[in-house]
């Protein structure tokens, strides 16, 4: 690809000596100058080749430089067009400037004036390009700020990043491939495309091999020519590495279909900014995941401590989590909701850490004082996680899983849909597991008994819709009851659940 500093200039004049004079005058600068004496040849050239500035005579026999200007601006909207004429008038000058010309030169002109006009035009063009790039970068930074301040999902943020990439580079397709820096395995791909066939190109994982063993953040650019309707175009593929602590963590690939075989430096700078922001977002997400895992391990240790004290709850947390997750999938919950559900199910009984062993392991009925003490465990659970923002999504599971649909539950006596859906769902699953599980004073009941418990209290203790959804999940066979409860169960008791009530398989 040509140097980004090489400016391409087209000169059109029916007088060959004028063309030679312009070429000679501009030869000492870093310009690539092409000349034509015929308007038709110039228009054909403009349809297939990139230009930065066009210098054209206004009157050329039966043809006009306005035809050249129109063709230039149609094919290259940011090209600078300078008109030359030996018969100037104020009206003519105003007309061509309104039509899109950058400037006007009157023949005969001094060569120094010609150089100054060309330099000024190219400087103006660069400023316009940089301004467009800056606007795009400011908009992207606004999106980036919203991600870091509002906790936008990383996948959503990367999609927005690629939209900015397509806008900034006028790309027809782009992709972000994230890799595990230790194993090199692909862990995430995100795409944005206006051209279906381009997706396979930008998703080619072999592009990662270009950066194998490298610690450089420099992009790799490849270009090939294609012909469309007799017009030559350039198909440019840019691979910008995403480096975190000088280690390859992914790549942004952008596919551009252009009349030019060159990418302006401002656009390359924008791509580097996008890659840097992607690196920051991915690094932060990894740190967040590590922190989350650390917290989970600590909380899991507390949960295990509770289950070690209470024989009834042994394995309860894991079973409830698995059952509730399948029910949530039947309700069409998002990945983010599922993640919160796993956390909430893990933590929902954390408040029992403040309940004495004598109450937790009592096989008979509670006294009124013991019952009131046990009923405080949701509020005790909130105290345990208070101040840990990471566990905020688990609050409705902790505080509401003992509320009743008829309003006679605790701790707040909420009714119907006043109860968060998380609490309503967990109430169904929690009771199902309580009936099915072995207790110190009795063996676990049958599936039929557990189903009857839910149906008998549907509309009073439980949300009827969630009961139907949960039973439909059990009926679908997506939950291995033998694995959970170490016994075979006859699912025929679920035949009363109608097909329309069953969750999707």
Protein Blocks (a to p, Z undefined) as FASTA:
>chain_A
ZZfklccdddddfblklmmmmmmmmmmpccdddddfbfklmmmmmmmpccfbdcddfbgc
jbcfklmmmmmmmmmmmbccddddfbdcfklmmmmmmnopabdcdddddfklmmmmmmmm
mmmmmmmmmmmmmmmmmmmmmmmmmmmmnopafklmmmmmmmmmmmmnopabdcdddddf
knopafbdcdddfbfklmmmmmmmklmmmmgoiabfbdcdddddddeehiacdddddddd
ddeehiafbdcddddddfbfcdcfklmmmmmmmmmmmmmmmmmmmmmmmmmmmmmmmmmm
mmmmmmmmmmklgoklmmmmmmmmmmmmmnopafklmmmmmmmmmmmmmmmmmpcfklmm
pmbdcdfklmmmmmmmmmmmmmmmgoiaklmmmmmmmmmmmccfkopacfkopahjlpcf
klmmmmmmmmmmmmmpccfkbccddfklmmmmmmmmgoklpcfklmmmmmmmmmnopacf
klmnopacdfklmmmpcfklpccZZ
